[in-house]
Amino acid sequence: MTFCLGLTGSIGMGKSTTARLFAEAGCAVWDADAAVHRMYSAGGAAVQPIQEALPQAIVDEAVSRDRLKEMIGQDATVLKALEQIVHPLVAQDRAQFLETAKADIVVFDIPLLFEGGGDAMMDAVICVSVPAELQKSRVMERGTMTEEQFEQIRAKQMPNDEKCARSDFVVTTDTLDHARAQVDKIVKTIRRQLANA
């Protein structure tokens, strides 16, 4: 039996690091963002259908995220069209990963897990969390976006308190050692459940 574990959390909360800790603990990890990147690359599954629906989004035989951002900013219907193409492809990729995964616990790293209703397909959900000030300072330290862009992203995501309340486990990622200890404990708990199932 395979245990499906959803991993979510807002920007800057330490989700990627936590996903890596689960991989180190012997879990298979599927990353939604990485799946979309693969599909957007030259030869990726999304390139052809996006080229047919939104030809301006294609640059050098790949989907340009920058071009898509511009297009979505100018026309709200672009996002709908894009989601209708990408969501089924992502679901297919996730299903294939689950079929071929050899691990007893499969972690699905999905930033908008609750927002997209993906939590319904999971056996349990983990939310990564840190205080809001630490979240903001982490994102600002990356130097990849302005404070305004950060606030816009945060506004689109479900509030952290709500995500934590809806999750089965919460991992506080204030330090790497603390996060690792919590991940190890969760993995042991699930493996105990699987052994007794």
VEXNU-243232 format. One line per 3 residues: their letters; for each residue x, y, z of N, C-alpha, C. Coordinates in nm, 2 decimals, padded with zeros to 4 digits. Layout:
BEGIN
a = X/Y/Z/X/Y/Z/X/Y/Z  ...
***
This chain:
BEGIN
mtf = 00.08/-00.12/00.00/00.00/00.00/00.00/00.09/00.13/00.00  00.05/00.22/-00.08/00.13/00.35/-00.09/00.05/00.46/-00.02  00.12/00.53/00.07/00.05/00.64/00.14/00.08/00.77/00.06
clg = -00.03/00.84/00.03/-00.01/00.97/-00.05/-00.01/01.09/00.05  00.09/01.16/00.06/00.11/01.27/00.15/00.12/01.40/00.07  00.03/01.49/00.10/00.03/01.62/00.03/00.12/01.71/00.11
ltg = 00.21/01.79/00.04/00.30/01.89/00.11/00.27/02.02/00.05  00.23/02.12/00.14/00.20/02.25/00.09/00.25/02.35/00.18  00.24/02.48/00.14/00.29/02.59/00.22/00.31/02.71/00.13
sig = 00.29/02.83/00.19/00.31/02.95/00.11/00.45/02.97/00.07  00.47/03.07/-00.02/00.60/03.11/-00.06/00.69/03.15/00.06  00.82/03.10/00.05/00.92/03.13/00.15/00.90/03.06/00.28
mgk = 00.82/02.96/00.29/00.79/02.88/00.41/00.89/02.76/00.43  00.96/02.73/00.33/01.06/02.62/00.34/01.01/02.48/00.28  00.92/02.49/00.18/00.86/02.37/00.13/00.96/02.29/00.05
stt = 01.05/02.35/-00.03/01.14/02.28/-00.11/01.24/02.20/-00.02  01.29/02.27/00.09/01.38/02.21/00.18/01.31/02.09/00.25  01.19/02.11/00.29/01.11/02.00/00.36/01.09/01.88/00.26
arl = 01.06/01.91/00.14/01.05/01.80/00.04/01.18/01.72/00.03  01.29/01.79/00.03/01.42/01.73/00.02/01.45/01.64/00.14  01.40/01.68/00.26/01.41/01.60/00.38/01.33/01.47/00.37
fae = 01.21/01.48/00.31/01.13/01.36/00.29/01.20/01.27/00.20  01.26/01.32/00.09/01.34/01.24/00.00/01.45/01.16/00.07  01.52/01.24/00.16/01.63/01.18/00.23/01.58/01.07/00.32
agc = 01.46/01.08/00.37/01.40/00.98/00.46/01.34/00.86/00.38  01.37/00.86/00.25/01.33/00.74/00.17/01.19/00.75/00.11  01.13/00.87/00.11/01.00/00.89/00.04/01.02/00.93/-00.11
avw = 00.93/00.89/-00.19/00.93/00.94/-00.33/00.87/01.08/-00.33  00.92/01.18/-00.40/00.87/01.31/-00.40/00.84/01.36/-00.54  00.71/01.40/-00.56/00.67/01.46/-00.69/00.65/01.61/-00.67
dad = 00.71/01.69/-00.76/00.71/01.83/-00.74/00.62/01.89/-00.86  00.51/01.96/-00.82/00.42/02.01/-00.92/00.49/02.12/-01.01  00.57/02.21/-00.94/00.64/02.31/-01.02/00.74/02.25/-01.12
aav = 00.81/02.15/-01.07/00.91/02.09/-01.16/00.84/02.02/-01.28  00.72/01.96/-01.25/00.64/01.90/-01.36/00.60/02.00/-01.47  00.56/02.12/-01.42/00.52/02.22/-01.52/00.64/02.27/-01.59
hrm = 00.75/02.29/-01.53/00.88/02.33/-01.60/00.91/02.23/-01.71  00.90/02.10/-01.68/00.93/02.00/-01.78/00.84/02.01/-01.90  00.71/02.03/-01.87/00.61/02.04/-01.98/00.63/02.17/-02.06
ysa = 00.68/02.27/-02.00/00.70/02.40/-02.07/00.83/02.40/-02.16  00.92/02.31/-02.13/01.05/02.31/-02.20/01.03/02.26/-02.34  01.12/02.29/-02.43/01.12/02.24/-02.57/01.09/02.09/-02.57
gga = 00.99/02.05/-02.65/00.95/01.91/-02.65/00.86/01.86/-02.54  00.83/01.95/-02.45/00.74/01.92/-02.33/00.60/01.90/-02.38  00.52/01.83/-02.29/00.38/01.79/-02.33/00.29/01.91/-02.35
avq = 00.32/02.03/-02.28/00.23/02.14/-02.29/00.26/02.23/-02.41  00.38/02.22/-02.47/00.42/02.31/-02.58/00.32/02.31/-02.70  00.29/02.20/-02.75/00.20/02.19/-02.87/00.06/02.24/-02.84
piq = -00.01/02.20/-02.73/-00.14/02.25/-02.71/-00.14/02.40/-02.68  -00.04/02.45/-02.61/-00.03/02.59/-02.58/-00.01/02.67/-02.71  00.08/02.61/-02.80/00.11/02.68/-02.92/-00.02/02.70/-03.00
eal = -00.11/02.59/-03.00/-00.24/02.60/-03.07/-00.33/02.71/-03.01  -00.34/02.71/-02.88/-00.43/02.80/-02.81/-00.38/02.94/-02.79  -00.25/02.95/-02.76/-00.19/03.08/-02.73/-00.05/03.09/-02.79
pqa = -00.05/03.10/-02.93/00.08/03.10/-03.00/00.18/03.20/-02.96  00.14/03.32/-02.91/00.23/03.42/-02.87/00.32/03.38/-02.75  00.27/03.28/-02.67/00.34/03.23/-02.55/00.46/03.15/-02.58
ivd = 00.48/03.11/-02.71/00.59/03.02/-02.75/00.71/03.10/-02.79  00.83/03.08/-02.73/00.95/03.14/-02.77/01.06/03.03/-02.78  01.13/03.02/-02.89/01.23/02.92/-02.91/01.18/02.78/-02.88
eav = 01.06/02.75/-02.93/01.00/02.61/-02.92/00.97/02.57/-02.78  00.96/02.67/-02.69/00.93/02.64/-02.55/00.83/02.74/-02.50  00.76/02.71/-02.39/00.66/02.81/-02.34/00.74/02.91/-02.25
srd = 00.72/03.04/-02.28/00.78/03.15/-02.21/00.70/03.19/-02.09  00.74/03.17/-01.97/00.67/03.21/-01.85/00.65/03.36/-01.85  00.76/03.43/-01.89/00.75/03.58/-01.89/00.64/03.63/-01.98
rlk = 00.64/03.57/-02.10/00.54/03.60/-02.20/00.40/03.57/-02.15  00.39/03.46/-02.08/00.26/03.42/-02.03/00.21/03.52/-01.92  00.31/03.56/-01.83/00.27/03.66/-01.73/00.22/03.79/-01.79
emi = 00.29/03.83/-01.90/00.24/03.95/-01.97/00.10/03.93/-02.02  00.08/03.82/-02.09/-00.05/03.79/-02.15/-00.16/03.78/-02.05  -00.13/03.72/-01.94/-00.24/03.71/-01.83/-00.27/03.84/-01.77
gqd = -00.16/03.93/-01.76/-00.18/04.06/-01.71/-00.27/04.15/-01.80  -00.26/04.12/-01.93/-00.34/04.20/-02.02/-00.48/04.14/-02.05  -00.50/04.01/-02.02/-00.63/03.95/-02.06/-00.66/03.83/-01.96
atv = -00.76/03.85/-01.88/-00.79/03.75/-01.77/-00.83/03.61/-01.83  -00.88/03.61/-01.95/-00.92/03.48/-02.01/-00.80/03.39/-02.04  -00.68/03.45/-02.05/-00.57/03.37/-02.09/-00.54/03.26/-01.98
lka = -00.55/03.30/-01.85/-00.52/03.21/-01.74/-00.62/03.09/-01.75  -00.75/03.12/-01.77/-00.85/03.01/-01.79/-00.81/02.91/-01.90  -00.77/02.97/-02.01/-00.73/02.88/-02.13/-00.61/02.80/-02.09
leq = -00.51/02.86/-02.02/-00.39/02.79/-01.99/-00.42/02.68/-01.89  -00.50/02.71/-01.79/-00.53/02.61/-01.68/-00.60/02.49/-01.75  -00.69/02.51/-01.85/-00.76/02.40/-01.91/-00.66/02.31/-01.98
ivh = -00.55/02.36/-02.03/-00.45/02.28/-02.10/-00.36/02.21/-01.99  -00.31/02.29/-01.90/-00.20/02.24/-01.81/-00.25/02.15/-01.70  -00.37/02.18/-01.64/-00.42/02.10/-01.52/-00.43/01.95/-01.56
plv = -00.50/01.92/-01.67/-00.51/01.77/-01.70/-00.37/01.71/-01.72  -00.28/01.78/-01.78/-00.14/01.73/-01.81/-00.07/01.70/-01.68  -00.09/01.80/-01.58/-00.02/01.78/-01.45/-00.08/01.66/-01.38
aqd = -00.21/01.65/-01.38/-00.28/01.54/-01.32/-00.23/01.40/-01.37  -00.21/01.40/-01.51/-00.16/01.28/-01.57/-00.02/01.25/-01.53  00.06/01.35/-01.52/00.20/01.33/-01.48/00.21/01.28/-01.33
raq = 00.12/01.34/-01.25/00.11/01.29/-01.11/00.07/01.15/-01.10  -00.03/01.11/-01.17/-00.08/00.97/-01.17/00.03/00.87/-01.22  00.10/00.91/-01.32/00.21/00.82/-01.37/00.32/00.81/-01.27
fle = 00.35/00.92/-01.20/00.45/00.91/-01.10/00.41/00.81/-00.99  00.29/00.83/-00.95/00.24/00.74/-00.84/00.24/00.59/-00.88  00.21/00.56/-01.00/00.21/00.43/-01.05/00.34/00.36/-01.05
tak = 00.45/00.44/-01.08/00.58/00.39/-01.09/00.66/00.40/-00.97  00.61/00.48/-00.87/00.69/00.51/-00.74/00.71/00.38/-00.67  00.83/00.35/-00.62/00.86/00.23/-00.54/00.85/00.25/-00.39
adi = 00.84/00.38/-00.35/00.84/00.40/-00.20/00.71/00.38/-00.14  00.71/00.35/-00.01/00.58/00.33/00.07/00.51/00.46/00.09  00.58/00.57/00.10/00.52/00.70/00.11/00.56/00.79/-00.01
vvf = 00.46/00.84/-00.07/00.48/00.93/-00.19/00.43/01.07/-00.15  00.53/01.17/-00.15/00.50/01.31/-00.11/00.47/01.39/-00.24  00.36/01.46/-00.24/00.32/01.54/-00.35/00.34/01.69/-00.31
dip = 00.44/01.75/-00.36/00.48/01.89/-00.33/00.40/01.98/-00.42  00.29/02.03/-00.37/00.19/02.11/-00.45/00.16/02.25/-00.37  00.22/02.36/-00.43/00.20/02.49/-00.36/00.05/02.52/-00.33
llf = -00.03/02.50/-00.43/-00.17/02.54/-00.42/-00.26/02.42/-00.40  -00.22/02.33/-00.31/-00.29/02.20/-00.28/-00.43/02.23/-00.24  -00.45/02.31/-00.14/-00.59/02.34/-00.09/-00.67/02.42/-00.19
egg = -00.60/02.52/-00.25/-00.67/02.61/-00.34/-00.73/02.53/-00.46  -00.65/02.43/-00.51/-00.69/02.35/-00.62/-00.77/02.23/-00.59  -00.80/02.20/-00.46/-00.88/02.09/-00.42/-00.80/01.96/-00.42
gda = -00.67/01.96/-00.43/-00.59/01.84/-00.44/-00.58/01.77/-00.31  -00.61/01.83/-00.20/-00.61/01.77/-00.07/-00.70/01.65/-00.06  -00.81/01.65/-00.14/-00.91/01.55/-00.14/-00.85/01.41/-00.18
mmd = -00.74/01.42/-00.26/-00.68/01.29/-00.31/-00.57/01.24/-00.22  -00.54/01.31/-00.11/-00.43/01.27/-00.02/-00.48/01.19/00.10  -00.39/01.10/00.15/-00.42/01.03/00.27/-00.40/01.12/00.39
avi = -00.31/01.22/00.38/-00.28/01.32/00.48/-00.21/01.44/00.42  -00.21/01.55/00.49/-00.15/01.67/00.43/-00.06/01.74/00.54  00.05/01.79/00.49/00.15/01.86/00.57/00.15/02.00/00.52
cvs = 00.15/02.10/00.62/00.18/02.24/00.58/00.31/02.28/00.65  00.40/02.34/00.57/00.52/02.40/00.63/00.49/02.54/00.67  00.55/02.58/00.78/00.51/02.71/00.83/00.63/02.78/00.91
vpa = 00.64/02.91/00.90/00.72/02.99/00.99/00.65/03.12/01.01  00.69/03.20/01.11/00.62/03.33/01.13/00.63/03.42/01.01  00.53/03.51/00.99/00.52/03.59/00.87/00.65/03.68/00.85
elq = 00.71/03.73/00.95/00.83/03.81/00.94/00.95/03.73/00.87  00.96/03.61/00.92/01.07/03.52/00.87/01.04/03.48/00.72  00.91/03.45/00.70/00.87/03.42/00.56/00.91/03.54/00.47
ksr = 00.88/03.66/00.50/00.91/03.78/00.42/01.06/03.80/00.40  01.13/03.79/00.51/01.28/03.81/00.50/01.34/03.71/00.41  01.30/03.58/00.42/01.35/03.48/00.33/01.33/03.51/00.18
vme = 01.21/03.55/00.15/01.17/03.58/00.01/01.25/03.70/-00.04  01.26/03.80/00.05/01.33/03.93/00.01/01.48/03.90/-00.01  01.54/03.81/00.07/01.68/03.77/00.06/01.72/03.71/-00.07
rgt = 01.62/03.64/-00.13/01.64/03.57/-00.26/01.67/03.68/-00.37  01.62/03.80/-00.35/01.65/03.91/-00.45/01.58/03.88/-00.59  01.48/03.80/-00.59/01.41/03.77/-00.72/01.28/03.85/-00.74
mte = 01.23/03.92/-00.64/01.11/03.99/-00.65/01.10/04.11/-00.56  01.01/04.20/-00.59/01.00/04.32/-00.51/00.90/04.28/-00.39  00.89/04.37/-00.30/00.80/04.36/-00.18/00.66/04.35/-00.23
eqf = 00.63/04.43/-00.33/00.49/04.44/-00.39/00.46/04.31/-00.46  00.55/04.25/-00.53/00.53/04.12/-00.60/00.50/04.01/-00.49  00.58/04.02/-00.39/00.57/03.92/-00.28/00.43/03.93/-00.22
eqi = 00.38/04.05/-00.19/00.25/04.07/-00.13/00.14/04.02/-00.23  00.16/04.04/-00.36/00.06/04.00/-00.45/00.05/03.85/-00.45  00.16/03.78/-00.45/00.16/03.63/-00.44/00.09/03.58/-00.31
rak = 00.13/03.65/-00.20/00.08/03.61/-00.07/-00.08/03.63/-00.07  -00.12/03.73/-00.14/-00.27/03.76/-00.14/-00.35/03.66/-00.21  -00.28/03.59/-00.31/-00.35/03.49/-00.39/-00.36/03.36/-00.32
qmp = -00.27/03.34/-00.22/-00.26/03.21/-00.15/-00.35/03.21/-00.03  -00.41/03.09/00.00/-00.49/03.08/00.12/-00.40/03.12/00.25  -00.46/03.19/00.34/-00.38/03.24/00.46/-00.32/03.12/00.53
nde = -00.20/03.14/00.58/-00.12/03.03/00.64/-00.19/02.97/00.76  -00.26/03.05/00.84/-00.33/02.99/00.96/-00.43/02.89/00.91  -00.50/02.92/00.80/-00.61/02.84/00.75/-00.55/02.71/00.70
kca = -00.43/02.72/00.62/-00.37/02.60/00.57/-00.33/02.51/00.69  -00.27/02.57/00.79/-00.22/02.49/00.90/-00.34/02.42/00.97  -00.45/02.49/00.99/-00.57/02.43/01.05/-00.63/02.32/00.97
rsd = -00.62/02.32/00.84/-00.67/02.22/00.76/-00.58/02.10/00.74  -00.45/02.11/00.78/-00.35/02.01/00.76/-00.35/01.90/00.88  -00.30/01.78/00.84/-00.29/01.68/00.95/-00.16/01.70/01.03
fvv = -00.06/01.75/00.96/00.07/01.78/01.03/00.12/01.92/00.99  00.19/01.99/01.08/00.25/02.11/01.05/00.40/02.10/01.08  00.48/02.14/00.99/00.63/02.13/01.01/00.68/02.28/01.02
ttd = 00.74/02.31/01.13/00.79/02.45/01.15/00.94/02.44/01.10  00.97/02.53/01.00/01.10/02.52/00.93/01.19/02.63/00.98  01.19/02.67/01.10/01.27/02.78/01.16/01.42/02.74/01.15
tld = 01.45/02.61/01.17/01.59/02.57/01.15/01.59/02.43/01.08  01.70/02.40/01.01/01.70/02.27/00.94/01.69/02.15/01.03  01.76/02.16/01.14/01.76/02.04/01.24/01.62/02.02/01.29
har = 01.55/02.13/01.32/01.41/02.12/01.38/01.32/02.06/01.27  01.33/02.11/01.15/01.25/02.06/01.04/01.28/01.91/01.02  01.41/01.87/01.02/01.44/01.73/01.00/01.38/01.64/01.10
aqv = 01.39/01.68/01.23/01.34/01.61/01.34/01.19/01.58/01.32  01.11/01.69/01.28/00.97/01.68/01.26/00.94/01.58/01.14  01.01/01.59/01.03/00.99/01.51/00.92/01.02/01.36/00.96
dki = 01.12/01.33/01.03/01.15/01.20/01.07/01.04/01.14/01.16  00.99/01.22/01.24/00.88/01.18/01.33/00.75/01.15/01.25  00.72/01.23/01.15/00.60/01.21/01.07/00.62/01.08/00.99
vkt = 00.74/01.06/00.93/00.76/00.94/00.85/00.75/00.81/00.94  00.80/00.82/01.06/00.79/00.70/01.15/00.64/00.68/01.18  00.57/00.78/01.21/00.42/00.77/01.24/00.35/00.70/01.13
irr = 00.37/00.75/01.01/00.30/00.69/00.89/00.34/00.55/00.87  00.47/00.52/00.88/00.52/00.38/00.86/00.46/00.29/00.96  00.44/00.34/01.08/00.38/00.26/01.19/00.23/00.23/01.15
qla = 00.16/00.33/01.10/00.03/00.31/01.05/00.02/00.21/00.94  00.11/00.22/00.84/00.11/00.13/00.73/00.14/-00.02/00.78  00.23/-00.03/00.87/00.26/-00.17/00.93/00.14/-00.23/01.00
na = 00.06/-00.15/01.06/-00.06/-00.20/01.13/-00.19/-00.20/01.04  -00.17/-00.16/00.92/-00.30/-00.15/00.83/-00.34/-00.29/00.79
***
